[in-house]
Amino acid sequence: MSSRAITSHDVASLPQPGFNLAESIRFSPDDTLLTYLRSPNQTLTRQLYAYNIKTEKEFVYAEPNFDDGQSQENLSMEEQLRREVCILFFQIFSRENRL
């Protein structure tokens, strides 16, 4: 099996933004649940999911409450910038890969 160094392109392009992958994976204190953040519809809004290890069932543990007026449109300036920078880096590294 051949091996190679991980490049900045690898880090910036895989997984691509919008992929529905689990993040911030943690075990519950009693080790019965595995919790993680994931976007169910591939947007920037993520929900907290839990996977019950004994029953092997996944369920939404917590989700954002948009009734309080919060949405992607009124994120803090810091969060908007962080997300835009991530997208920009992805676009730059994707373009370099095509050259």
N, C-alpha and C positions, 0 to 999 in steps of 0.2 A: 504494500500500500504506500503510495507516494504521499509526501507531506510538503506543505509550503507554509510560509509565513502569512499571517492574517494581515491584509492591507487595510488602509483607511477606507477604500472603496467597499470592501466587505462589510465593515462596521457600519458605514453610512447607508448601504443599499439593502441589507438583509437583516431583519425582515423589512420589507417596504412599508412606508407609512400606510395605515389603513388595514393592515393585516390584522386578523382577529386572533391575537395571541394573548395568553395570560401574562400578567405582570404583577409584581409585588406579591409573590406567592408566599404564604405563611401557613403554619399549622396552628390550630386553636390550642389553648392551654391544656385541654384534656386529650389532645391528639385524635379527636373524632372527626374533625373537619379540616379540609384543606381550603383556604380562602385565597382569592385572587381577583384582580381587576381585569375586566375585559369589556370591549364594546360589542353589544349584540348586533348592531347594524353598521359597523365599520365607520363610525363617526368619531369625533374627538371626545364624545361623552361616554364615560365608562361606568359600569355598574360593578358592585361587589358581588361576586359569586362565591358559593360554597359547594364543596363536594364532600358528601358524607361517605367516609371511607368504608363504614360497615355496610351501608345499603347500596353503595355505588351509584348514588343519585346526585345530580347537579341541580342546584336551584339558586335563584336570585336571593341574595342575603340582604342587600340594600341597594337602593337606586336613587339617583338624584331627584329632588323634589323641585320641579319647574314651576310650581304654583307660587313660589316666593319671588318670581320675576327673574331668576337667574337663568341664563342661557349662554350659548357660545357668543352671542352678539354683545353681551355686556360683561365679558371677562375683564379682569384687571389688565392694565396696560402691560404689566410685567408678564402675565400669562399669555397674552396675545403675541408679544414679542418672542417669547420662548418657543411658541408653536410655529411662528413664521420662520424663525431661524432654523428649526428642524426641517421644515419643508424646503427651505432654500438650500441647505446642505445636501439634502437628498437630490434635488434637481441638479446641483453642480456635479455631484459625483456620478449621477446617472448620465449626464452629458459627456463627462470625461470617458466613461466606459464605451460610448458609441463612437468616439473619435478614433 
